Amino acid sequence: MIRAVLFHFDGLILDTESPEFQSWSEIYRDHGCCLPRDLWIQSIGTAPGFFDPYGELERQMGRCVIREDLRQRHRTRHRELVASARILAGVVDYLEEARTLGLLIGLASSSPHSWVDTHLQRLGILTYFNAIRCSDDVQVVKPDPELYLSLLDALEASAAEAIAFEDSSHGIHAARRAGIFCVAVPNPLTCDLPLEHASMRIASMADVSLQHLIKLAEHGECLSVSASI
């Protein structure tokens, strides 16, 4: 029986990934270059450093850039875009439904607590979560399963008693390697990623109730195939 629902943060609860890509795309465009979308999305859901936007820009330009100037410009623009972003459709409904059903609610993110907790507090949903595990809490992040295993320990739940929601390939791999039934909910950036390794796929949390997904997970339906509801 499912006792715990586990959420990712960036791109699933709040779309911080599109602003990240947009802010860097603007920098590339102003330097007469183009940020490759297919290269960028491969880094989504894992630790910073998987892709080096400065190095790629320098490669395209054929010369070095003043990295600190670009870093400050990117941070300013990214924060501006994220500040105007809203919680993604269906997320609050799922949190409310999980609370009503008496389920444990957890969050596993490859971002640090300083980023995740601050936004959860700003959005008014921090108190929904019984446990949160971020990059600060583990040695390795997604696609390694350590974040999810640590979260399950904190919630005192087994993998068989949990259902996870992820938007990226790295996150799905992490959840599945931890033995958790994982539902893919891609955003506009991750929708083109190979997500067939998810237990199930839905377009939006607003499309299907949490209780219905839990029933499917408890019966082991669609466990190894991608499905749309």
NORDA-V175282 format. One record per helix or strand of 3 or more residues. SS is the DSSP state (H for helix, E for strand). FROM is the first residue (numbers start at 0). LEN is the number of residues. Records with the same first field share a line. If there is no record, write none. Layout:
SS: FROM-LEN + FROM-LEN
This chain:
E: 3-4 + 103-5 + 130-3 + 161-5 + 180-4
H: 16-14 + 36-5 + 52-9 + 66-17 + 90-10 + 112-11 + 125-3 + 134-3 + 145-10 + 158-3 + 168-9 + 209-9
